[in-house]
């Protein structure tokens, strides 16, 4: 066990031999830290938080009471293989959230970027790959093997089906089941997840230029109403556009996927 002298650990916390506790960490009452856990500088575990497994927590992240971070996957094919969870910097993992390690069949690593907010009771399943600045609202369930881009917001009580990809900047309304891929900057709502436009509010808040927003809106209309199959429309867009935002959408659609797409209504 390696504990930096500047770390503050409550006497009731259990830190197993082998754990690495970085400078400035604060570990509250009745926390449990496993033998393969590495906590970066300034990490805070509030009371009753559990961090276990082969898990790395980035600098200045905060884990709230009763969250369980780094437990084994909820996958019947998992048979004890040595897999990881890597959490980036400045993440907020709120009460009762659960984040699992990966599986051998899924690449072996579940990964989160930086500055994410994982709210109360949310779940991040095995082998999921999450970017940065994501918000998962209360009770969101992210299934195994999902890929979620930067700046995505997922509303409360929503579920994301395994292997689904959600592109950068998309927003998912509350109480929505998403069973197919979502284009970057898409807006999805309704109980069975329908692509219902673009996340225009999010684009404006990020200061995206009016010309790029206009190009995205035109591209969306072509994807919705253009001639030919959906993939053919995306290929034509890719050939014609000079907008990096539209190119991001077409690259997403034309890349490899294990699911079909939510298409414009």
N, C-alpha and C positions, 0 to 999 in steps of 0.2 A: 504494500500500500504506500502511495506517495501523496502526502497532504501538504500543500504549501502552508508555511507558517502563518500567512495572513488570512487563511480561511477560518471561518467561524462555524463550528459544528455543535449543535445542541447535544448535550450528554445522552439523550434518549435515542438519537439517531443511530442507525446501524450501517457502518461503512465496512464492507467486506475486504479482506486482504486482496490486493491486486488493483484496487480502484485508484484512479489518479484524480486528485482534487486540485484544481488550479488556484492561482492567486485571487484573493478577494471573494471567493465563493462563500455563500451563506446557506447552511443546511439546517432546516428547522426541526422541531420536535417530531419524533416518530417517523422520520424519513428512512427509506431503505435504498442503499446504493450497492449494486452488485460488483463482483470482482473484476469484470471486464469493462467497466464504465470509465469514461474519461470526461471530466467536466472542465470546460475552458475557463478562462478568466472571468470573474464576476458573475458566474452562474448562481442563481438563487433557487433553492428548492424549498417551497413553503411546507408547512406541517403535513405529514402523512403522504407526501409524494413518494412514488416508487420509480426508480430508474434501474433497470436491470439489463441482462443480455450484453452482447458485444455492441455497445452503444457509445456514440460520441455526441456531446452536447456543446454547441458553439458558444463563444463568449457572450456574456450579458443576457443569456436566455433566462427566462423565469418559468418554472413549473409549479403549478398551483396544487392545492390539496386534492388528494385522492386521484390524481392523474397517474396512469401506469404507462411508462415509456420504456420500450425495448423488450416487451414480453414476446413469447414465441408466436408465430403466425396462427391465425384461425383458418388453417388449411389442413384437411385430412391427409393430404399427400406429404405433409411435413413429418419427417422422421428424425428430428434432432440434429440436422446438419448445422454447421457453424456459420451463421449468417449475421448480417449487420443492420444497424440503424444509424444513419448519420444525419444529425440535425445541425443546421447552420447557426449563424449568429443572430442575437436579439429576437429570438422567437418567444412568443407568449403562448404557453400551453395551459389552458384554463382547467377548472375543476372537472375531474372525472373523465377527461379525454384519454384516449388510448391510441398508442402508436406501436405497431408491430415491426419486428425485424423481417428480413426477406426470406425467400426460399431458394433452394438450389435451382429449381426449374425456372425461376423468374429473374435470375441474375444475382441473387444473393444479397441485395442491398435495397433497403427502403431509404429514401433520401428526401430531405427538406432543405430548401435554400434559406435565405435570410429574411428577417423582419416579417415573418408570418404570424397571424393570429388564429390559433386553433381554439375555438370557444368551447363552452361547457358541454361535455358529453360527446364531442365529436370523435370520430374514429378514422384513422389512416391505416389502411390495410397493407399487407405484405407486398413488397416489391413496387409500391407506388413511388412515383417520381414527381415531387412537387417543387415548383420554382420558388420565387421570392415575392414578398408583399401580397401573399394570398390571404383571404379571409374565409375561414370555414365557420359559419355561424353555428348556433347551438344545435347539437344532435345531428349534424351532418355525418353521413357515412360514405367514406371513400373506399371502394372495394379494391381488391388486389390488382396489381399491374396497371393501375390508372396512371396517366401522365397529365399533369395540370400545369399550364404555363404561368408565367409571371402575371401578377396583378389581377388574378381571377377572384371573383366573389361568388360564394355559394351560399344561398339563403338557408335559413333554419329548416331542419327536418327533411332536407333533401338527400337523395341517394344517388351515387354515381356508380354505374354498373362496371364490373371488372373489364379491363382492357380499354375502357373509353379514354379518349384524349380530349382535353379541353384547351383550346388555343388561348394565347395571351390576351388578357384584357376582357375576356368574356364574363358575363354575369348570369347566374342561375337564380331564378326566383325561388321563394320559399315553397316547401312541400312539393318538390318536383322530383320525378324519377327520370334520370338521364341515362338512356340505354344506348345512345349512339354518339359519335364524335361531334364536337361543337366547334365551329370555325372561330378563329381569333376575332375578338371584339363582338361576338354574337350575343344576343339576348334570348334566353330560353326561359319559358314559363309554361304553366299548365301541368296538371298532375302527371301526365305521361310525357312531359318534356317536348315542347314544340319550339322550333326556331322562329321567333316572332319579331325579328328585326335586328338592329345593331345596338350596342351599348353606347349610345350617343352621349349620355350624361357622363359616363366614364371617360370617353374620348375628350370631351370638352374640359373636364376637370384636370386632365393631364396636359392641357394646353396644346393638343394636336391642331395643326394648322387647318383652317377652313377648307383649303383646297384638298387636303388629304381626306377630310371627312366627306366632302362632296364626291371624291373619287370612290370612297368606300360605299357610299349610298348608291352610286351608279352601278358599281360592281355587284352589290347585293341584288339590285333589280334585275341585272342580267342573269345572275344565278337563279333567281326566282322565276323569270319569265322568258329567258332566252330559248332559242331553238336547240333541239337535240338533247341527249342525255346529260345529266348533271356534270359528270366528269368532262365531257366534251366542252361544255360551257366554261368550266374552270380552265381547260387548256387554252381556249380562245382568249380568255381574260389574261392569262399569263403571257401570251404572245403580244397582246395589244397594250398592256398597261405600262406606265412609267412611274407609278406610285409604289413606294416601298411598302405601304400598308396593304394595298391590294395584292402585291406580290407575296406578302406574308400569308394572306388568306389562300391564294392559289397554291403556294408551296405546301401549305398544310393539307389541303384537299388532295393534292397529287402525290403526297408521300405515303409510305406503307402504313397500313392500319389493320387491326384485327376486327374492327367494327365497321358498319356502314355509317352514313352521315345523317345528322338532322338537316333536312333541306328546307329552304324558305317556303313559307306557306303562300 
